[in-house]
Amino acid sequence: MPISLKLPSLDNNPILLAETRAHKINEFIQKLPFGDPITAATDLIDELQILNSQKVAFANRLNALELYRPTADQIYQDLTPHFSNASLPLTKNEQAFADAALQLWQEFAFGYKFALVDLQNKILNLSSSRATAQVVQRAIHALKEIALIHHLGYRSPPASLWSELHQLYFCALQNTAEKLAVADPLAMSDVSSVNLVYMQALLIALADPQHLANSDILKTNTYLSKIISQAEIRPLGLIENPAGVFLVALDSDKPPTPFAKNKEIPDAATDILLVTVNLARQIHQHIKSLQNGVVPNDDCLPVNALESHYLDLLTRLIKNFGKAQQRLFTRTKKSDGVELGVGLMASHHVLREGGNSFAKPNNTSGSIKPSRWQVLNVSAGGYALRKFSSSQASAHIGDVVAMKSSKVLSWEIAVLRWANVNDLNQLDVGLELISPSATAITAKLENSAMEGEALLLPELSGLKQAASIITARGFCKVGDVLKVDGDNNSSKIVVNELVERTARFERYQYSLI
């Protein structure tokens, strides 16, 4: 399989020579404005671009990149909070932080790919495998971070990124360098390998990040870095059970796919298997511990894993890394528009105002103003929608949504399950319908002054769905007594079983007192 890596062209007559002297690089690093991460990133990107535009001896290039890399990661950690917790779509300011992070890692990817090319062109190299392991591991790590930034912005990583990830891994295989330990100050225990960082990039994609809250994407990335050794890459061979087995085509530009869904005959020369059976077992053990109210003492989960509801995330991950999920409903294309109130506050507002809410735009604040979205397709369980460019709406994965179409008089209740920003910068979302109606109420804890907006969902006997209440996340817990006030009545309820928890709300069954 030929290897073709994307690299910038070299300047044979540069005006500025790339700095490769260690003491000068350290002086430059010390002068970076770390209090302003975008400026610091820009300054470092400028230096890397100079380095990546010139012919530099392999050892000098590698040493310079290694000196810059820990500082780049520090700047990256400062950039990330400015876009990783934002609503969708990102504002121009938030996108600027994401773009700086992308460009920073792109320059490191270029640098280490240049180092790999230089290494391969060496006539005599007595430590080829070990040196290859280092530069390939570093290049894959940079591409993994680029993919993560795309995931955090709910954009699909470009096909070229997957192509290069696979080609780099194939290069490591050809040099028997994929399993060699590589010292890495950015890795857990300061040790990594081509296998470990490559599998992490694959698994983050398999975690279906378009369905995860951005905070959960970051949690998944950290968690996987601690249990990644439980996954395994194997050559093609006999497969007794396809659950937890994924096919990776190294000559493709696509992420891994469940083996059971593969429709083509695998090629042993370029296809490999990613096996997550043992990793899923490890996740299962962590789930059991959390269900028993105990945080595992293996340092794989944070000490506040119970309070931060890691159980919800792990339960989702084990499904993604296990048996391939099947679509329950077919989708039908549809051209229509719907009105949305996105989020608990907006849903509460449109339900309370009823059908007249859209006639009073001047009386509605920006955070709860209803918006109109284009319907892309529908299924028995939900809708795929696209935000109109003129709309000022914003959204998060896990938002509760009040929705009204032109053919339905009442507001239906849905949950925003996935998001994707396409190549034209259009925001598409997926909604799952959970109730044909709801009542907007104010809920107050019986023994507290705390109160807030909530929604009462009716019992649906045909679906065996009990009456439930939606509140802000953390507002109440099982066993609490709430006083609920509607437009014309008030009552007391006791909070029963948790039905669902997302990053944005909690939904409980309840009983009237």
MILO-928741 format. One line per field, with one value per residue (C-alpha): residue in three letters; y, x, z. Coordinates in nm, 4 decimals, m for minus. Layout:
code <- Ala, ...
north <- Y, ...
east <- X, ...
up <- Z, ...
! end
This chain:
code <- Met, Pro, Ile, Ser, Leu, Lys, Leu, Pro, Ser, Leu, Asp, Asn, Asn, Pro, Ile, Leu, Leu, Ala, Glu, Thr, Arg, Ala, His, Lys, Ile, Asn, Glu, Phe, Ile, Gln, Lys, Leu, Pro, Phe, Gly, Asp, Pro, Ile, Thr, Ala, Ala, Thr, Asp, Leu, Ile, Asp, Glu, Leu, Gln, Ile, Leu, Asn, Ser, Gln, Lys, Val, Ala, Phe, Ala, Asn, Arg, Leu, Asn, Ala, Leu, Glu, Leu, Tyr, Arg, Pro, Thr, Ala, Asp, Gln, Ile, Tyr, Gln, Asp, Leu, Thr, Pro, His, Phe, Ser, Asn, Ala, Ser, Leu, Pro, Leu, Thr, Lys, Asn, Glu, Gln, Ala, Phe, Ala, Asp, Ala, Ala, Leu, Gln, Leu, Trp, Gln, Glu, Phe, Ala, Phe, Gly, Tyr, Lys, Phe, Ala, Leu, Val, Asp, Leu, Gln, Asn, Lys, Ile, Leu, Asn, Leu, Ser, Ser, Ser, Arg, Ala, Thr, Ala, Gln, Val, Val, Gln, Arg, Ala, Ile, His, Ala, Leu, Lys, Glu, Ile, Ala, Leu, Ile, His, His, Leu, Gly, Tyr, Arg, Ser, Pro, Pro, Ala, Ser, Leu, Trp, Ser, Glu, Leu, His, Gln, Leu, Tyr, Phe, Cys, Ala, Leu, Gln, Asn, Thr, Ala, Glu, Lys, Leu, Ala, Val, Ala, Asp, Pro, Leu, Ala, Met, Ser, Asp, Val, Ser, Ser, Val, Asn, Leu, Val, Tyr, Met, Gln, Ala, Leu, Leu, Ile, Ala, Leu, Ala, Asp, Pro, Gln, His, Leu, Ala, Asn, Ser, Asp, Ile, Leu, Lys, Thr, Asn, Thr, Tyr, Leu, Ser, Lys, Ile, Ile, Ser, Gln, Ala, Glu, Ile, Arg, Pro, Leu, Gly, Leu, Ile, Glu, Asn, Pro, Ala, Gly, Val, Phe, Leu, Val, Ala, Leu, Asp, Ser, Asp, Lys, Pro, Pro, Thr, Pro, Phe, Ala, Lys, Asn, Lys, Glu, Ile, Pro, Asp, Ala, Ala, Thr, Asp, Ile, Leu, Leu, Val, Thr, Val, Asn, Leu, Ala, Arg, Gln, Ile, His, Gln, His, Ile, Lys, Ser, Leu, Gln, Asn, Gly, Val, Val, Pro, Asn, Asp, Asp, Cys, Leu, Pro, Val, Asn, Ala, Leu, Glu, Ser, His, Tyr, Leu, Asp, Leu, Leu, Thr, Arg, Leu, Ile, Lys, Asn, Phe, Gly, Lys, Ala, Gln, Gln, Arg, Leu, Phe, Thr, Arg, Thr, Lys, Lys, Ser, Asp, Gly, Val, Glu, Leu, Gly, Val, Gly, Leu, Met, Ala, Ser, His, His, Val, Leu, Arg, Glu, Gly, Gly, Asn, Ser, Phe, Ala, Lys, Pro, Asn, Asn, Thr, Ser, Gly, Ser, Ile, Lys, Pro, Ser, Arg, Trp, Gln, Val, Leu, Asn, Val, Ser, Ala, Gly, Gly, Tyr, Ala, Leu, Arg, Lys, Phe, Ser, Ser, Ser, Gln, Ala, Ser, Ala, His, Ile, Gly, Asp, Val, Val, Ala, Met, Lys, Ser, Ser, Lys, Val, Leu, Ser, Trp, Glu, Ile, Ala, Val, Leu, Arg, Trp, Ala, Asn, Val, Asn, Asp, Leu, Asn, Gln, Leu, Asp, Val, Gly, Leu, Glu, Leu, Ile, Ser, Pro, Ser, Ala, Thr, Ala, Ile, Thr, Ala, Lys, Leu, Glu, Asn, Ser, Ala, Met, Glu, Gly, Glu, Ala, Leu, Leu, Leu, Pro, Glu, Leu, Ser, Gly, Leu, Lys, Gln, Ala, Ala, Ser, Ile, Ile, Thr, Ala, Arg, Gly, Phe, Cys, Lys, Val, Gly, Asp, Val, Leu, Lys, Val, Asp, Gly, Asp, Asn, Asn, Ser, Ser, Lys, Ile, Val, Val, Asn, Glu, Leu, Val, Glu, Arg, Thr, Ala, Arg, Phe, Glu, Arg, Tyr, Gln, Tyr, Ser, Leu, Ile
north <- 0.0000, 0.3292, 0.6062, 0.9603, 1.2182, 1.5753, 1.8140, 2.1845, 2.2735, 2.3612, 2.6989, 2.6534, 3.0155, 3.1108, 3.4644, 3.3477, 3.0353, 2.7913, 2.8004, 2.4611, 2.5600, 2.4375, 2.7456, 2.9806, 2.7725, 2.7742, 3.1529, 3.1851, 2.9611, 3.1637, 3.4834, 3.3446, 3.5344, 3.2382, 3.4630, 3.5124, 3.1613, 3.2705, 3.5040, 3.2403, 2.9835, 3.2236, 3.2978, 2.9278, 2.8453, 3.1076, 2.9391, 2.5958, 2.7190, 2.8458, 2.5074, 2.3234, 2.5317, 2.4437, 2.1515, 2.0702, 1.7750, 1.4958, 1.5191, 1.8995, 1.8930, 1.6219, 1.7924, 2.1242, 1.9629, 1.7800, 2.1062, 2.2875, 2.0049, 2.0260, 2.4014, 2.3471, 2.1094, 2.3642, 2.6296, 2.3785, 2.3056, 2.6806, 2.7141, 2.4179, 2.5540, 2.8474, 2.6230, 2.2801, 2.3774, 2.6145, 2.5849, 2.5153, 2.6718, 2.8244, 3.2008, 3.3671, 3.4167, 3.0536, 2.9340, 3.1419, 2.9415, 2.6142, 2.7227, 2.8155, 2.4725, 2.3011, 2.4929, 2.4310, 2.0525, 2.0666, 2.2172, 1.9417, 1.6813, 1.8392, 1.8501, 1.4858, 1.3710, 1.5589, 1.3817, 1.0466, 1.1225, 1.2247, 0.9060, 0.6874, 0.8599, 0.7807, 0.5336, 0.3786, 0.3887, 0.1360, 0.2334, 0.2610, 0.0868, 0.2837, 0.6184, 0.5346, 0.4474, 0.7886, 1.0066, 0.8036, 0.8067, 1.1840, 1.2382, 1.0172, 1.1965, 1.5320, 1.3971, 1.2448, 1.5875, 1.7412, 1.4767, 1.5501, 1.9220, 1.8349, 1.6095, 1.8861, 2.1141, 1.8313, 1.8251, 1.5028, 1.4743, 1.5093, 1.1978, 1.3045, 1.2821, 0.9208, 0.8378, 0.9740, 0.8060, 0.4701, 0.5291, 0.6244, 0.3135, 0.1004, 0.2536, 0.1508, m0.2019, m0.2214, m0.1265, m0.3528, m0.0377, m0.0385, m0.1963, m0.0364, 0.1726, 0.5440, 0.7952, 1.0659, 1.3353, 1.3979, 1.0361, 0.8539, 0.7238, 0.9099, 0.6080, 0.5447, 0.3562, 0.3788, 0.1112, 0.2942, 0.6388, 0.4982, 0.2841, 0.5846, 0.7841, 0.4942, 0.4432, 0.8082, 0.7898, 0.4653, 0.6344, 0.8216, 1.1700, 1.3362, 1.1879, 1.2985, 1.6271, 1.8065, 1.7609, 1.3865, 1.3850, 1.5206, 1.2695, 0.9879, 1.0968, 1.0998, 0.7729, 0.5919, 0.7064, 0.5133, 0.1892, 0.1865, m0.1006, m0.3275, m0.2868, m0.4906, m0.4719, m0.8050, m0.9207, m1.0745, m1.4194, m1.6419, m1.4497, m1.6579, m1.3650, m1.0271, m0.8351, m0.5942, m0.6484, m0.3605, m0.3606, m0.1005, m0.0632, 0.0904, 0.1809, 0.3777, 0.7263, 0.6098, 0.5360, 0.1760, 0.0003, m0.2853, m0.6115, m0.7384, m0.4472, m0.4900, m0.5897, m0.6309, m0.9114, m0.7954, m0.7722, m0.9321, m0.7115, m0.3843, m0.4643, m0.5188, m0.5788, m0.3628, m0.5842, m0.4190, m0.7260, m0.6898, m0.3129, m0.3599, m0.6009, m0.3388, m0.0801, m0.3334, m0.3761, 0.0001, 0.0157, m0.2514, m0.0617, 0.2640, 0.0877, m0.0287, 0.3281, 0.2696, 0.4534, 0.2015, 0.2530, 0.1898, 0.5645, 0.5176, 0.7344, 1.0639, 1.0637, 1.2480, 0.9900, 0.9222, 1.2882, 1.3640, 1.0707, 0.8738, 0.5757, 0.7308, 0.7799, 0.4328, 0.2699, 0.4425, 0.3584, m0.0123, m0.0203, 0.1510, m0.0817, m0.3933, m0.5196, m0.3039, m0.1024, m0.1319, 0.1512, 0.0994, 0.3134, 0.4059, 0.7748, 0.9532, 1.2735, 1.5669, 1.9350, 2.1359, 2.3693, 2.3404, 2.5827, 2.4969, 2.6097, 2.4701, 2.4051, 2.3756, 2.7495, 2.8015, 2.4922, 2.6111, 2.9520, 2.8344, 2.5838, 2.8475, 3.1037, 2.8450, 2.9127, 3.2873, 3.2760, 3.3356, 3.6382, 3.8150, 3.8125, 4.1553, 4.0363, 3.7331, 3.7329, 3.5933, 3.2925, 3.1679, 3.3047, 3.0288, 2.9586, 2.8012, 2.5005, 2.3088, 1.9461, 1.7152, 1.3820, 1.2129, 0.8702, 0.7082, 0.8234, 1.1659, 1.4291, 1.5397, 1.9196, 2.1947, 2.5388, 2.8206, 3.0595, 3.3512, 3.1837, 3.2945, 2.9676, 2.7719, 2.4170, 2.1521, 1.7735, 1.6580, 1.9671, 1.9163, 2.0690, 2.1838, 2.1378, 2.2362, 2.1581, 2.3178, 2.0078, 1.9724, 2.2216, 2.1304, 2.1406, 1.8011, 1.7266, 1.5869, 1.5460, 1.6688, 1.3486, 1.4338, 1.7246, 1.7700, 2.0794, 2.0026, 2.1319, 2.4311, 2.5259, 2.4281, 2.2857, 1.9634, 1.8023, 1.4893, 1.4959, 1.1978, 1.2480, 1.1521, 1.2983, 1.4432, 1.7138, 1.8624, 2.1133, 2.3984, 2.4273, 2.5826, 2.3294, 2.4054, 2.1704, 2.1188, 2.1834, 2.4430, 2.7833, 2.6467, 2.6598, 2.6376, 2.5692, 2.2138, 2.0182, 1.7573, 1.4825, 1.2817, 0.9077, 0.7242, 0.3940, 0.2671, 0.2996, 0.1881, 0.5244, 0.6597, 1.0273, 1.2092, 1.5433, 1.7126, 1.9434, 2.1054, 1.8623, 1.8327, 2.0157, 1.7208, 1.3537, 1.0375, 1.0739, 1.4535, 1.6128, 1.8962, 2.1568, 2.2122, 2.5165, 2.5368, 2.8142, 2.7312, 2.4737, 2.3478, 2.0090, 1.8045, 1.5167, 1.2749, 1.2096, 0.8402, 0.6516, 0.8278, 0.7801, 0.9611, 1.1968, 1.4023, 1.6743, 1.9284, 1.7824, 1.4980, 1.3189, 1.1324, 0.9370, 1.0873, 1.0211, 1.2673, 1.3045
east <- 0.0000, 0.1642, 0.1786, 0.0836, 0.0892, m0.0316, 0.2614, 0.3251, 0.5752, 0.9308, 1.0934, 1.4406, 1.5390, 1.3813, 1.4142, 1.3994, 1.5875, 1.4069, 1.5289, 1.6500, 1.8863, 1.7470, 1.8382, 1.6793, 1.3630, 1.3413, 1.3873, 1.1035, 0.8776, 0.9413, 0.8318, 0.4992, 0.1903, 0.0291, m0.2418, m0.3736, m0.4008, m0.4967, m0.1966, 0.0309, m0.1018, m0.0555, 0.3066, 0.3866, 0.2085, 0.4236, 0.7421, 0.6168, 0.5243, 0.8785, 1.0133, 0.7706, 0.8605, 1.2316, 1.4645, 1.5945, 1.8067, 1.5983, 1.7535, 1.7215, 1.3576, 1.2641, 1.4415, 1.2716, 0.9276, 0.9874, 1.0797, 0.7715, 0.5223, 0.4611, 0.4080, 0.1659, m0.0359, m0.0450, m0.1784, m0.4257, m0.5639, m0.6192, m0.7909, m1.0261, m1.2654, m1.3493, m1.5203, m1.5726, m1.8703, m2.0401, m2.3874, m2.4365, m2.3597, m2.0349, m2.0050, m1.7268, m1.5246, m1.5658, m1.4792, m1.1591, m1.0386, m1.1261, m0.9484, m0.6349, m0.6331, m0.6823, m0.4014, m0.1670, m0.2012, m0.2000, 0.1490, 0.2684, 0.1181, 0.3087, 0.6303, 0.6257, 0.5211, 0.8220, 1.0354, 0.8935, 0.9705, 1.3247, 1.3643, 1.2471, 1.4886, 1.7885, 2.0235, 2.1408, 1.9362, 2.0270, 1.7339, 1.4679, 1.1835, 1.2231, 1.2594, 0.9636, 0.7564, 0.8245, 0.7502, 0.4448, 0.3069, 0.3506, 0.1918, m0.1063, m0.1468, m0.1650, m0.4253, m0.6197, m0.6415, m0.7553, m1.0301, m1.1281, m1.1643, m1.3905, m1.5969, m1.6310, m1.7706, m1.9982, m1.8215, m1.7164, m1.3376, m1.2398, m1.1806, m0.8187, m0.7587, m0.8780, m0.6696, m0.3540, m0.4256, m0.4545, m0.1472, 0.0648, m0.0432, 0.0317, 0.3803, 0.4322, 0.3191, 0.5642, 0.8454, 0.7220, 0.7015, 0.3335, 0.3788, 0.7082, 0.6893, 0.7370, 0.8184, 0.5528, 0.5098, 0.1541, 0.0438, m0.0779, 0.2237, 0.4466, 0.4455, 0.2504, 0.2770, 0.1487, m0.1097, m0.2470, m0.2863, m0.4246, m0.6830, m0.7903, m0.8591, m1.0650, m1.2602, m1.3542, m1.5176, m1.6931, m1.8257, m2.0615, m1.9648, m2.2433, m2.4791, m2.2723, m2.2767, m1.9452, m1.8524, m1.9054, m1.6836, m1.3992, m1.4750, m1.4726, m1.1363, m0.9817, m1.1445, m1.0334, m0.6755, m0.6789, m0.8361, m0.7170, m0.4753, m0.7804, m0.8582, m0.6705, m0.5737, m0.5535, m0.4957, m0.7914, m0.8836, m1.1680, m1.4444, m1.6788, m1.8831, m1.8842, m1.9925, m1.7168, m1.5270, m1.4715, m1.3145, m1.0491, m0.9541, m0.6068, m0.6344, m0.9569, m1.0500, m1.3180, m1.3418, m1.3857, m1.7173, m1.8825, m1.7693, m2.1267, m2.2303, m1.9463, m2.0776, m1.7474, m1.4933, m1.2063, m0.8563, m0.5928, m0.3235, m0.4767, m0.7597, m0.7244, m0.9618, m1.0184, m1.1474, m1.3162, m1.4394, m1.1980, m1.2436, m1.6210, m1.5655, m1.3568, m1.6304, m1.8827, m1.6767, m1.6691, m2.0465, m2.1037, m1.8868, m2.0730, m2.4094, m2.2929, m2.2038, m1.8275, m1.5749, m1.3159, m0.9696, m0.7810, m0.7563, m0.9636, m1.2481, m1.2358, m1.3132, m1.6407, m1.7552, m2.0758, m2.1714, m2.0875, m2.2978, m2.0273, m2.2618, m2.4786, m2.1789, m2.0304, m2.3670, m2.3759, m2.0143, m2.0550, m2.3370, m2.1222, m1.8278, m2.0391, m2.3125, m2.3776, m2.6963, m2.9768, m3.1974, m3.5502, m3.7359, m3.6920, m3.6723, m3.8851, m3.7705, m3.9951, m3.9931, m4.1640, m4.0920, m4.1425, m4.1356, m3.9010, m3.8506, m3.5047, m3.4150, m3.6209, m3.6738, m3.7808, m4.0040, m4.1655, m4.2267, m4.3909, m4.6090, m4.7273, m4.7891, m4.9573, m5.0203, m4.9809, m4.6108, m4.4979, m4.7179, m4.5263, m4.1610, m4.0947, m4.1942, m3.9669, m3.6056, m3.3339, m3.2696, m3.6308, m3.7415, m3.8922, m3.7275, m3.8220, m3.6302, m3.6402, m3.7542, m3.5140, m3.6805, m3.9123, m3.9496, m4.1924, m3.9748, m3.8492, m3.7251, m3.4032, m3.3985, m3.1761, m3.1404, m3.2266, m2.9336, m3.1524, m3.2376, m3.0568, m3.1350, m2.8698, m2.8782, m2.6990, m2.7077, m2.9604, m3.1834, m3.5547, m3.7423, m4.1010, m4.1960, m4.4994, m4.5435, m4.7903, m5.0117, m5.0191, m5.2039, m5.0337, m4.6693, m4.4977, m4.2011, m3.8762, m3.5118, m3.2234, m3.0222, m2.7555, m2.6021, m2.3857, m2.2370, m2.1928, m1.9378, m2.1609, m2.1622, m2.5285, m2.6440, m2.8453, m3.0007, m3.1966, m3.4991, m3.6593, m4.0258, m4.1082, m4.4567, m4.7407, m4.8037, m4.6852, m4.7882, m4.5621, m4.5456, m4.3348, m4.1849, m4.0730, m3.9028, m4.1210, m3.8417, m3.6500, m3.6924, m3.5553, m3.7948, m3.7704, m3.9417, m4.0537, m4.2683, m4.5307, m4.5646, m4.8888, m4.9208, m4.9261, m5.0928, m5.0592, m4.6803, m4.6752, m4.5212, m4.5988, m4.6593, m4.3303, m4.1742, m3.8797, m3.6637, m3.3250, m3.0418, m2.9757, m3.2922, m3.4400, m3.3854, m3.5843, m3.7989, m3.8269, m4.1678, m4.2444, m4.5165, m4.6128, m4.8078, m4.9796, m5.1907, m5.5027, m5.4091, m5.1429, m5.0651, m4.7967, m4.6078, m4.3407, m4.0488, m4.0165, m3.7953, m3.5440, m3.6517, m3.3676, m3.0813, m2.9123, m2.6510, m2.9361, m3.2283, m3.3596, m3.6876, m3.8611, m4.1781, m4.3946, m4.7030, m4.9628, m4.9857
up <- 0.0000, m0.1071, 0.1538, 0.0550, 0.3354, 0.3086, 0.3628, 0.2919, 0.0205, 0.1273, 0.0686, m0.0802, m0.0135, 0.3209, 0.4523, 0.8149, 0.9182, 1.1450, 1.5038, 1.6245, 1.9070, 2.2381, 2.4457, 2.1898, 2.1755, 2.5567, 2.5585, 2.3063, 2.5150, 2.8309, 2.6540, 2.5284, 2.6594, 2.8360, 2.9832, 2.6280, 2.4802, 2.1273, 2.1023, 2.2540, 2.0069, 1.7158, 1.8141, 1.8450, 1.5176, 1.3421, 1.4671, 1.3665, 1.0199, 0.9714, 1.0844, 0.8557, 0.5506, 0.5403, 0.4954, 0.8429, 0.9531, 1.1049, 1.4528, 1.4629, 1.3510, 1.5984, 1.8897, 1.8137, 1.7938, 2.1223, 2.2942, 2.1653, 2.2236, 2.6032, 2.5709, 2.2836, 2.4990, 2.7817, 2.5445, 2.4011, 2.7477, 2.7925, 2.4535, 2.4962, 2.7643, 2.5375, 2.2801, 2.4387, 2.6579, 2.4162, 2.2705, 1.9003, 1.6638, 1.7971, 1.7988, 1.5971, 1.9157, 2.0242, 1.6741, 1.6844, 1.9869, 1.8141, 1.4946, 1.6915, 1.8549, 1.5178, 1.3524, 1.6437, 1.6183, 1.2391, 1.2467, 1.4812, 1.2488, 0.9588, 1.1595, 1.2646, 0.9175, 0.7771, 1.0369, 0.9240, 0.5586, 0.6542, 0.8552, 0.5689, 0.3291, 0.5472, 0.3809, 0.7078, 1.0260, 1.2946, 1.5181, 1.2486, 1.4349, 1.7572, 1.5799, 1.3561, 1.6621, 1.8143, 1.5122, 1.4085, 1.7626, 1.7766, 1.4349, 1.5204, 1.8532, 1.6735, 1.4312, 1.7222, 1.8863, 1.5572, 1.5373, 1.8987, 1.8245, 1.5319, 1.7598, 2.0194, 1.7484, 1.6229, 1.2887, 1.1207, 1.0905, 0.7235, 0.5163, 0.4641, 0.8399, 0.8519, 0.5486, 0.7122, 1.0454, 0.8702, 0.6540, 0.9542, 1.1381, 0.8310, 0.8228, 1.1862, 1.1019, 0.8139, 1.0520, 1.3366, 1.5477, 1.6459, 1.9914, 2.0940, 2.4121, 2.3472, 2.6204, 2.6101, 2.8780, 2.7528, 2.8050, 3.1131, 3.3090, 3.0586, 2.8256, 2.5078, 2.1783, 1.8232, 1.9064, 2.2095, 2.0556, 1.7291, 1.9103, 2.1156, 1.7986, 1.6627, 1.9840, 2.0261, 1.6845, 1.7817, 2.0972, 1.8608, 1.9835, 1.7836, 2.0442, 2.3456, 2.5336, 2.4757, 2.8411, 2.7968, 2.4868, 2.7007, 2.9770, 2.7214, 2.5849, 2.9327, 3.0376, 2.7229, 2.7741, 3.1031, 2.9821, 2.6216, 2.6853, 2.7233, 2.3522, 2.0948, 1.7292, 1.5472, 1.1915, 1.0107, 1.1341, 1.2465, 1.4241, 1.6368, 1.7674, 1.5867, 1.8995, 1.9968, 1.6699, 1.4281, 1.0831, 1.0024, 0.6354, 0.6325, 0.2641, 0.3211, 0.4392, 0.6801, 1.0538, 1.1730, 1.1193, 1.3138, 1.1558, 1.1509, 0.9251, 0.6769, 0.3345, 0.1501, 0.1652, 0.3921, 0.2465, 0.4690, 0.3142, 0.4314, 0.6762, 1.0490, 1.3400, 1.6450, 1.9277, 2.2264, 2.4158, 2.7091, 2.7125, 2.7380, 3.0263, 3.2041, 3.1551, 3.2878, 3.6051, 3.6550, 3.6014, 3.8668, 4.1147, 4.0558, 4.0854, 4.4289, 4.5207, 4.5066, 4.2901, 4.1617, 4.3127, 3.9863, 3.9023, 3.5876, 3.7182, 3.9105, 4.2813, 4.2121, 3.9539, 4.1495, 4.1861, 3.8227, 3.6983, 3.5178, 3.5351, 3.2627, 3.0350, 3.0914, 3.0262, 2.6899, 2.6050, 2.6715, 2.4164, 2.1534, 2.2087, 2.2191, 1.9902, 1.6823, 1.7316, 1.4795, 1.3540, 1.4858, 1.2332, 0.8702, 0.7872, 0.5279, 0.3605, 0.4271, 0.3379, 0.6096, 0.8982, 1.2728, 1.5629, 1.8510, 2.2048, 2.2820, 2.6448, 2.9608, 3.0008, 2.6389, 2.6436, 2.9654, 2.8102, 2.4864, 2.6714, 2.9163, 2.6412, 2.4187, 2.0534, 2.0935, 2.1830, 1.8244, 1.7914, 2.0685, 1.9580, 2.1042, 2.4500, 2.4448, 2.5635, 2.3372, 2.5599, 2.5348, 2.2005, 1.9835, 1.6502, 1.3194, 1.1816, 0.8546, 0.8627, 0.6760, 0.7467, 0.9939, 1.1490, 1.3893, 1.6764, 1.5797, 1.3395, 1.1726, 1.1512, 1.0121, 1.1663, 0.9289, 0.8845, 0.9924, 1.3240, 1.6396, 1.8176, 2.0033, 2.1338, 2.3383, 2.3180, 2.5761, 2.5638, 2.6163, 2.3224, 2.2751, 1.9097, 1.7046, 1.3356, 1.0982, 1.1174, 1.4974, 1.7177, 2.0453, 2.1503, 2.1484, 2.3735, 2.2395, 2.3378, 2.1238, 2.0758, 1.8179, 1.6325, 1.3258, 1.1638, 0.7948, 0.5452, 0.4670, 0.8370, 0.8703, 1.2037, 1.1790, 1.4861, 1.5678, 1.7983, 1.9713, 2.0589, 2.4178, 2.4714, 2.2608, 2.5204, 2.8483, 3.1132, 3.2187, 3.5976, 3.8690, 4.1102, 4.4656, 4.7090, 5.0186, 5.2685, 5.0703, 4.9133, 4.5858, 4.2941, 3.9180, 3.5889, 3.5214, 3.2771, 3.3619, 3.1008, 3.0990, 3.1360, 2.8024, 2.8767, 2.5201, 2.5470, 2.9108, 2.9988, 3.3450, 3.4176, 3.4683, 3.5532, 3.3801, 3.5915, 3.5653, 3.6348, 4.0078, 4.1096, 4.2998, 4.3777, 4.4393, 4.7521, 4.7430, 4.7839, 4.5427, 4.5377, 4.1756, 4.0607, 3.7232, 3.5747, 3.7712, 4.0321, 4.2674, 4.4152, 4.5863, 4.4322, 4.5467, 4.3138, 4.2291, 3.9840, 3.7577, 3.3957, 3.2216, 3.2897, 3.0185, 3.0419, 3.0524, 3.2503, 3.4655, 3.4201, 3.7039, 3.7479, 4.0212, 4.2327, 4.3583, 4.7341
! end
